[in-house]
Amino acid sequence: MDRMKELCGILNRWAYEYYVLDAPTVSDREYDRLYDELRELERETGVVLPESPTRRVGGEPVKGFERHTHIARLYSLDKAVTEDEMNAFFTRAEKHGSPTYTVEYKFDGLTVCLTYEGGDFVRATTRGNGVEGEDVTAQALTVKSFPLKISYRGTLEVRGEAIIRLSELEKYNAAHPDDPLKNARNAAAGAIRNLDPKVTATRKPEILFYDINYMSEDPVSSQEEGMEFLRREGFKTYPYFKICKTGEEVMSFIDEIEVERKKIDVLTDGAVVKVNEEGVRSEMGYTDKFPRWAIAFKFEAEEAETTVRKVFWQVGRTGKLTPLAEVDPVDLAGATVRRATLNNFGDLTKKRVQVGSRVLIRRSNEVIPEILGAVSDGGAVPVIKPSVCPFCGSAVTEIGANLFCSNENCPPRIVQKLTHYCSKNAMDVEGMSEQTLSFLYEKRGVKRFSDLYALTEDSFRDEEGKFLEGYKEKKVGNLLSAIEKSKHVPLERFLYAIGIGGIGRVAARDLAAFGSVEAIAALKEEELVELENIGEITARAIAGYFADEENAAELKRLFACGVAPYVRERRKGAFSGETVVLTGSLSSMSRPEAQKLIEEAGGECSSAVTGKTTLVIAGEKAGSKLDKAKKLSVPVIGEEEFLERLGRK
């Protein structure tokens, strides 16, 4: 056993020098000799140590990915594409003191989260929705750019980007000419999310680490300290890491990255800027999706030229008409593009887009490509601004640069409303596609949300009782089960689903705090405006929605069908019924850990002090939130009392 431990130590050190430092000190032959000795000892003893490099061999295919809940939520990043947007970020940060900033490359791959307990690697997961991801431990074990054992003995989550180097992608495609991989990003995601770890190993992915997501003991106090920790423990990090005192310095390094990124062997599409100090981060807090203390500056996406062959119009659930162009197929950012969008008719005119004109298009991430403008328009035919809706013939109204169909009952508008209602973040009617909803509208007269709950198996059969083409007993059964299941969803999802003007997921969550649809309907505009995420226009839209007789009738129909949205019950505990704001830094734990403990104890965490706030927990260097709490006479406690309430003192 002693020899096995010795061999693991030697082999892991050599692997660290080879895969992390890119500075091997021994030959492959010498490494293989000791590796074979270790494998023979493991065979004889039947024991494989947690840190053994033999664990990294791709095992048998797995049947499917299990879901795993992250200890702390993995947030995505807000994006900026202009210097003005970056200056707005700096202004927000500097309201909380004089922070420093860090600048790093933004790599384009697949986010993964690794968990360690007691110094041992135990799990790898994808980011997923930020709360839970897929367990990809078997696949990650084929990657050699992270340690299996570390000196830190607490519970740890570290975050990195799984990437495939461009040179490795080129080698792979040369060896697989009949089935090449389109781009490095998809190749990395496909490698890690492949059910067969042996396939993962053939693509040679790496993981570049850049963040500590959770530390149970002695959390780091800055991004700089976090990166030092990662390097010290043997995680592979990218060497470019800059610390800046001003926004001007940040922008100069972003310019540097934009030039240098074309020379490096990793696919990158931007730079990541973070507030360095944990204390300022705690002050700035989070939105529903992003940390307010970090932002990704995205460089201009890949562009290509093509020819517009046709322009047609889409009608959304609000009635807005959006022009969409059919273009000659062109390869762009790893995909074949056949359609591209413009924002509105004003945008189309400004960019001189005509049928037959040569245009420049841009594709960024997974969105529909956008037309940037016409390159030439020789012989092209102008696009006529529609005076009536191309679908229902109703008059078109013009508000600002946008055109709107004036008909509330315009067919595509109704289908889009139904599609939104059934979407994942709304009522989550799994399997209910826009195509199915179009069929139900045209053939079965489904126009209202409540009509969905009257559907039966016969709705998908023809006059002879046979299932219609594309629908079978199992598919229909699943759809009807999903509709039935949608009757019971959290109130905030129901409020988002019914399509009140201006109500997104964050505002819907704020409204849900009032406990019921009836309570929200009774609110006055001046009460609504007091909420953190609701302004005057949205408050007017909410009040107008509930004052509308047809909306009121539809709500009654939904409730009569058995739709019964509920308020999420919080656990009973020391913070039951409290809406808590954290300000300043805590010496005993990180902000995400404190938030999690508050929520587990029945409380709700908010990022800003408002009239709804019932308690503020003030740590060291508490700033403007503490001042506002005092102004509003909100109770304030310190870290010691916070720990006492949790029973940790």
VENQUIVEN-V243609 format. One line per field, one symbol per residue. ss: DSSP state (A for helix, B for strand, O for the rest). psi: psi as a letter, one per 30 degrees, with the letter a starting at -180 (. if undefined). burial: + if it has 16 or more other ideal C-beta (glycine too) atoms within 10 Angstrom, else -. A space follows every 50 residues. Layout:
BEGIN
ss->???
psi->???
burial->???
END
This chain:
BEGIN
ss->OAAAAAAAAAAAAAAAAAAAOOOOOOOAAAAAAAAAAAAAAAAAAOOOOO OOAAAAOOOOOOOOOOBBBOOOOOOBBBBBOOAAAAAAAAAAAAOOOOOO BBBBBBBOOBBBBBBBBOOBBBBBBBOOOOOBBBBOAAAAOOOOOOOOBO OOOOBBBBBBBBBOOAAAAAAAAAAOOOOOOOOAAAAAAAAAOOOOAAAA AAAOOBBBBBBBBBBOOOOOOBAAAAAAAAAAAOOOOOOOOBBBOOAAAA AAAAAAAAAAAAAOOOOBBBBBBBBOBAAAAAAAOBOOOBBBBBBBBBOO OBBBBBBBBBBBBBBOOOOBBBBBBBBBBBBBOOBBBBBBBOOOAAAAAA OOOOBOOBBBBBBOOOOOOBBBBBBBOOOOBOOOOOOBOOOOOOBBBBBO OBBBBOOOOOAAAAAAAAAAAAOOOOOOOOOOOAAAAAAAAAAAOOOOAA AAAAOOAAAABOOOOOBOOOOOAAAAAAAAAAAAAOOOOBAAAAAAAOOO OOOOAAAAAAAAOOOOAAAAAOOOAAAAAOOOOOOAAAAAAAAAAAAOAA AAAAAAAAAAOOOOOBOOOOOOOOOOOOBBBBBOBOOOOOAAAAAAAAAA OOOBBBOOOOOOOOBBBBOBOOOAAAAAAAAOOOOBBBAAAAAAAAOOO
psi->eeeeeeeeeeeeeeeeeefefhikflleeeeeeeeeeeeeeeeefgkjle gkffffkkalklflkkkkklekkjlaklkkfleeeeeeeeeeeffgbill lkklkjkjbkklkkkkkgfkkfkkllebgfelakjheeefffkggllfkl fkfakkklkljklkkeeeeeeeeefiffilkeleeeeeeeeegkfjfeee effhllkkkgkjekkfkhklgleeeeeeeeeefgkklkfjjkkkfleeee eeeeeeeeefffflgkkkgakkkkkekeeeeeeealafelkfglkkjklk lkllklkkfkklkkkafffkkkkkkklkkkkkhgljkfkllleaeeeeee ghklkflklklkkkbglklkkflkelgkglkkkkkkflkfefglkkkjjb fkkkkfjfgkefeeeeeeeeeflefcfhjkfjleeeeeeeeefggjelef feffkleffglafggkklkfkleeeeeeeeeeeeeffjlkeeeeeeefhk kfjaeeeeeeeffffleeeeffklefeeffkegkaeeeeeeeeeeffkee eeeeeeeeeffgkiklkkkllkafgkfkjkkkkakkfflleeeeeeeeef gflkklfkjaffkfkkjjakhkbfeeeeeeeghkkklaeeeeeeefgg.
burial->---+--++-+++-+++-+++----------+--++--++-++-----++- +++-++-+---+--+--+-++++++-+--+-----+--++--+--+--++ ++++++++++++++++--+-+--+++++---+++++++++++++++++++ -+---++++++++++--++--+--------+-++++++++++-+--+--+ ++++++++++++++++--++++++-++-++--++++++-+++++--+--+ +-++--+---+----+++++++++++++++++++++----+++++++++- ++-+-+++--+-+-+++-+++++-+-+--+-++---+--++++++-++-- +-+++-++++++++----++++-+--+--+--+-----+-+--+-+---- -++++-+--++++++++++++++--++-+--+---++++++----+-+++ +++-+---++----------+----+--++-++--++-+-++++++++++ --+---++++++++--+--++-+----+--+-++---++-+++-++---- +---+-++--+-+-+----+--+++--+++++++++-++++++++++++- +++++++-++-++-+++++-+++-++-++----+-+--+--++-++---
END
